[in-house]
Amino acid sequence: MGRPLNPTSVDELPRVGVAKVAIYFGFVITGIVTTLLGPILPILMARWAMTDERAGCFFALQFFACLAGIVILDSVVSRRGYGETLAIGFVCIALGMTALARGNEAVGMLGTAVFGFGLGTILPGTNLWLAEISSHRRASALSVLNLAWSVGATASAPLVMFAQRHHHLPLLLSGIAASSVLIALAVVAIGIRAGSQKRAGARTDSAPPRVTKASVFVLGALFFLYVGTENSLGGWTAALAKRTGASPGNPWELAPWFFWAGLLAGRAFTPSVLLRVTERALLISGLTVAALCSASFLRVATFRGIAVCATVAGLGLACVFPLLVSGMVAHLGEQARRTGRILFALGSLGGATMPWLVGFTSTHAHSLRGGFLIPVAACLVMIGLLSLLPRQPVTQNAM
């Protein structure tokens, strides 16, 4: 790798800036890849004649493989550093996209697992790296990072729709693979390493906050339910829209775009909103809105209605993940990387199981709308869990 990156050195500040640009661009790619199954799944279902339950296995493969990547993250970062770890992740994305573009159903499932593994090293690794080097306004810094991810997530559905209607879907997937290889080369050449753990955690002039097992359990449950809810809504709206209207002009591929666009807009405004309201109030408000909009999917009968509900649901969920990551780092301090691996793993487990559960419910209830009761229940449970956290904000010294 290149010369190590030390954010405390003035001479290294330009290098930090270059590293952040590469990381932000990489997070745009990961946003596309993470959400790709949503708009592409109806195409794969038609190509390979899959039921909703079987199609849900793609989500399970992606996020169980992501879980595997998270499990090994700490040991790989300790041995190889952040730069090489992230490079491995982007190479896995390239391999997975290539398999999905060229293979049959079995190869496509294998490719999904491979790029899911890559996401498991990149998503938590990047969040932890940025949290470690950001000593001030950590929640805002993480919101900007996840804003870049949301840009990619928002672009995913339009790219799939354009590629599918012009018969260029394999070319799109190959382009994502090529971009991932370039980013892998860039992060290795730049050289990225951890920031100061003391600066990343709680204040250095006082003892770090005591974290109880109950608080860690609640945070873990929140990670599980949030990631599962986000991927359930983003993953199944296209299928719902396709079944809602059968007209040739029905742009069902764009349905997930509205959800991710809402998430993008919400994350763009989160830093400024946090200057005016507490993090707990913002979390409860956002989850309440997401629950109401998720429930509305049981009734809406037009593409326009689905688009509106998806957009507002994305707005409601926008603040949740950045605040959870910021709170995790602020609470755990020097233990954030090791214990955070467990929390990210629980999030990945939620992403693996809840979208599959939506498909399972849909198949056995003979109604995809009924499957949307899963994210409704998850949002309500998350609101209840927030009351079990200490009365202090979810994050500490994050701003």
Buried (B, 14 or more C-beta within 10 A) or exposed (E): BEEBBBBEEEEBEEBBEEBBEBBBBBBBBBBBBBBBBBBBBBBBBEEBEBEBBBBBBBBBBBBBBBBBBBBBBBEBBEEBBBBBBBBBBBBBBBBBBBBBBEEEBEBBBBBBBBBBBBBBBBBBBBBBBBBBBBBEBBBBBBBBBBBBBBBBBBBBBBBBBEBBEEEBBBEBBBBBBEBBBBBBBBBBEBBBBBBBBBBBBBBEEEEBBEBEEEBBEBBBBBBBBBBBBBBBBBBBBBBBBBBBBEEEEBBBBBBBBBBBBBBBBBBBBBBEBBEEEEBBEBBBBBBBBBBBBBBBBEEBEEBEBBBBBBBBBBBBBBBBBBBBBBBBBBBBBEBBBEBBBBBBBBBBBBBBBBBBBBBBBBBEEEBBBBBBBBBBBBBBBBBEBBEEBBEBBBBBBBB
